[in-house]
Amino acid sequence: MPETENEELDYISSSYMLGSTPETKIVDEGDLSTLKLVQRLLNTQIKSYSTTERLELDEKDFTVKEQLAINKAIQAHLLELKVIVDTTIENIKEKYNG
C-alpha cells in the first residue's frame, strides 16, 4: 500500500477529488450565482437521500436494505459533486476577497 497521510487506513478512495483541487476557470467566475444555486440543490438532494422518507416499504424490485444501499451510493456521488462546487465557489471568493 502506498504511503499516505492516513497510513492506518486500509481504504484508498477511487475519488479523483482526493489530493487535487478543482481548477477554477474564468467562465466559473461569471456563473457564481448558478454555482450557488447548484450548491443549494445538491444540499437538498443529499439530505433527501440520507433520510428514510425515500424508502418504499412495498417496493417490489428492491428490498429496504437494497434501497438503503442505493441511496447511500447516490449520496456519495452527490457529495463528490458538492465538493467540486463548494471548492469552486471558495476559490472564486478567495480570488476576489483574498
Contacts in CASP RR format, 6 or more apart in sequence:
PFRMAT RR
TARGET T0000
AUTHOR 0000-0000-0000
METHOD contacts of the structure
MODEL  1
MPETENEELDYISSSYMLGSTPETKIVDEGDLSTLKLVQRLLNTQIKSYS
TTERLELDEKDFTVKEQLAINKAIQAHLLELKVIVDTTIENIKEKYNG
1 7 0 8 1.000
1 10 0 8 1.000
1 12 0 8 1.000
2 12 0 8 1.000
4 12 0 8 1.000
15 80 0 8 1.000
17 80 0 8 1.000
17 83 0 8 1.000
17 84 0 8 1.000
21 87 0 8 1.000
21 91 0 8 1.000
22 84 0 8 1.000
22 87 0 8 1.000
22 88 0 8 1.000
22 91 0 8 1.000
24 88 0 8 1.000
24 91 0 8 1.000
24 92 0 8 1.000
24 95 0 8 1.000
28 35 0 8 1.000
28 88 0 8 1.000
28 92 0 8 1.000
29 92 0 8 1.000
29 95 0 8 1.000
32 89 0 8 1.000
32 92 0 8 1.000
35 85 0 8 1.000
35 88 0 8 1.000
35 89 0 8 1.000
35 92 0 8 1.000
36 89 0 8 1.000
38 85 0 8 1.000
39 82 0 8 1.000
39 85 0 8 1.000
39 86 0 8 1.000
39 89 0 8 1.000
42 78 0 8 1.000
42 81 0 8 1.000
42 82 0 8 1.000
42 85 0 8 1.000
43 82 0 8 1.000
45 78 0 8 1.000
46 75 0 8 1.000
46 78 0 8 1.000
46 79 0 8 1.000
46 82 0 8 1.000
48 54 0 8 1.000
49 71 0 8 1.000
49 72 0 8 1.000
49 74 0 8 1.000
49 75 0 8 1.000
49 78 0 8 1.000
50 71 0 8 1.000
50 75 0 8 1.000
54 67 0 8 1.000
54 71 0 8 1.000
55 64 0 8 1.000
55 67 0 8 1.000
55 68 0 8 1.000
55 71 0 8 1.000
56 67 0 8 1.000
57 64 0 8 1.000
59 67 0 8 1.000
62 70 0 8 1.000
END
